């Protein structure tokens, strides 16, 4: 299933994961990967069911928790996404990705009821302390902007952009980073749509 999924042959991947789940119905791994295949196929309800089943089978399986959180964000179910990301941070206190994901959501959520710039900064600083990469610096900048600290946002976004350019000079993310930098220089936060 994994090979077919990587080749974007989702129907074949799904057949393999269905067979694997028939043979091992209590495998969180297979449920999670079938869920990720459903996400790629834009079958969100089936994906949610499989992520949830994987979490029931293994409550500490980060792949399922994080995958479901990302899907909840796409479905604009921010409260559920925050709950899953909080759980991921709790389960993996030394992993930058859950900290970064939760910080990003709290900083740029389109629904102001779920934004929390101060908490986003705290989480983004932790993510940067664990992995100082362009993506964690980008989140830190967005978090500072969300908290109204635009000078710090500009400084961190410039670092993120420089690091991205040095690591991936032709990255499609460069214009996005530049657009966020321009917002911060104008004293405006970046918000997802």
C-alpha positions in Angstrom: 0.0 0.0 0.0 2.8 2.4 0.9 4.5 2.0 -2.5 1.2 2.5 -4.4 0.4 5.6 -2.3 3.9 7.1 -3.0 3.2 6.5 -6.7 -0.2 8.2 -6.3 -2.0 5.0 -7.3 -4.5 5.5 -4.5 -7.1 2.8 -5.6 -4.4 0.2 -5.5 -3.0 1.5 -2.2 -6.5 1.3 -0.8 -6.9 -2.3 -1.9 -3.7 -3.2 -0.2 -4.6 -1.4 3.0 -8.1 -3.0 3.0 -6.5 -6.4 2.7 -4.0 -5.6 5.4 -6.8 -4.5 7.8 -8.7 -7.7 7.0 -5.7 -9.7 8.1 -4.7 -7.4 11.1 -7.8 -5.4 12.1 -6.2 -4.1 15.3 -3.3 -2.5 13.5 -3.2 1.3 14.1 -0.5 1.5 11.4 -2.7 0.2 8.7 -5.7 2.3 9.7 -3.6 5.4 9.8 -2.1 4.8 6.4 -5.5 4.0 4.9 -6.7 7.2 6.4 -3.8 9.1 4.8 -4.7 7.5 1.4 -8.3 8.6 1.9 -7.1 12.1 2.6 -5.1 12.0 -0.7 -8.3 10.9 -2.4 -10.3 13.7 -0.7 -12.5 11.2 1.1 -12.5 13.1 4.4 -15.2 11.2 6.3 -13.6 7.8 5.6 -10.2 9.3 6.6 -11.6 10.7 9.9 -13.1 7.3 10.7 -9.8 5.5 10.1 -7.7 8.1 12.0 -10.1 7.8 14.9 -10.0 4.0 14.8 -6.2 4.1 14.8 -6.3 6.3 17.8 -8.7 4.0 19.6 -6.3 1.1 18.9 -3.2 3.0 19.9 -4.0 6.2 21.8 -0.3 7.3 21.6 0.1 6.8 17.9 1.3 10.3 16.8 0.8 9.7 13.1 -2.9 9.3 13.6 -3.3 12.1 16.1 -1.4 14.5 14.0 -3.0 13.4 10.7 -6.5 13.8 12.2 -5.6 17.2 13.5 -4.5 18.4 10.1 -7.7 17.0 8.6 -9.7 18.8 11.3 -8.0 22.1 10.3 -9.0 21.5 6.6 -12.6 20.9 7.8 -12.4 24.1 9.9 -13.1 22.1 13.1 -10.4 24.1 14.9 -11.4 23.1 18.5 -10.9 19.4 17.6 -7.7 20.2 15.8 -6.4 22.1 18.8 -7.3 19.2 21.1 -5.5 16.7 18.9 -2.4 18.9 18.6 -2.4 19.5 22.4 -2.4 15.7 22.9 0.5 15.4 20.3 2.5 18.0 22.2 1.8 16.2 25.5 2.8 12.8 24.0 5.9 14.1 22.3 7.3 17.0 24.3 10.7 16.7 22.5 9.3 16.7 19.0 9.3 20.0 17.1 6.4 19.1 14.7 3.5 19.0 17.2 4.7 22.2 18.8 5.1 23.9 15.5 1.7 22.7 14.2 -0.1 23.9 17.3 1.8 27.2 17.2 0.9 27.8 13.6 -2.8 27.1 14.1 -3.0 29.4 17.2 -1.1 32.1 15.3 -2.9 32.1 11.9 -6.3 30.5 12.5 -8.9 32.3 10.3 -11.3 32.1 13.2 -10.2 34.7 15.8 -11.9 32.7 18.6 -9.1 30.2 18.4 -6.1 32.6 18.0 -3.7 32.9 20.9 -0.6 34.8 19.9 1.1 34.5 23.3 0.7 30.7 23.5 1.7 30.4 19.8 5.0 32.3 20.6 5.7 29.9 23.6 5.1 26.8 21.4 7.1 28.2 18.4 10.0 29.0 20.6 10.0 25.4 21.9 9.8 24.1 18.3 12.8 26.3 17.3 14.7 25.1 20.3 14.2 21.5 19.1 14.7 22.1 15.4 15.8 25.5 14.1 14.7 25.2 10.5 13.1 27.6 8.0 9.7 26.2 8.7 10.0 26.6 12.5 11.4 30.1 12.1 8.5 30.9 9.7 6.0 29.8 12.4 7.9 31.8 15.1 7.6 34.9 12.9 3.8 34.3 12.4 3.4 33.8 16.1 5.2 37.0 17.0 3.0 38.9 14.4 -0.1 37.3 15.9 1.1 38.6 19.3 1.6 42.1 17.9 5.4 41.8 18.1 6.1 42.9 14.5 9.8 43.9 14.8 10.6 40.4 16.1 8.3 38.9 13.4 10.3 40.7 10.7 13.6 39.6 12.2 12.6 35.9 12.4 10.9 35.9 9.0 14.1 37.3 7.4 16.0 34.4 9.1 13.5 31.9 7.8 13.7 33.3 4.3 17.5 33.3 4.3 17.6 29.7 5.5 15.1 28.6 3.0 17.0 30.3 0.1 20.2 28.7 1.2 18.7 25.2 1.5 16.2 25.2 -1.4 17.0 28.1 -3.7 14.2 27.3 -6.1 11.6 26.5 -3.5 8.0 27.4 -4.3 7.7 28.6 -0.7 9.9 31.6 -1.2 7.1 33.9 -2.5 4.9 32.8 0.4 7.7 33.7 2.9 8.3 37.0 1.1 4.6 37.9 1.2 4.4 37.2 5.0 7.6 39.3 5.5 5.9 42.2 3.7 2.8 41.9 5.9 4.9 42.0 9.1 6.8 45.1 7.8 3.4 46.7 7.5 2.4 45.8 11.0 -0.1 43.1 9.9 -0.3 39.5 10.9 -0.6 36.6 8.5 -3.9 34.8 8.7 -4.9 31.6 6.8 -8.1 31.8 4.7 
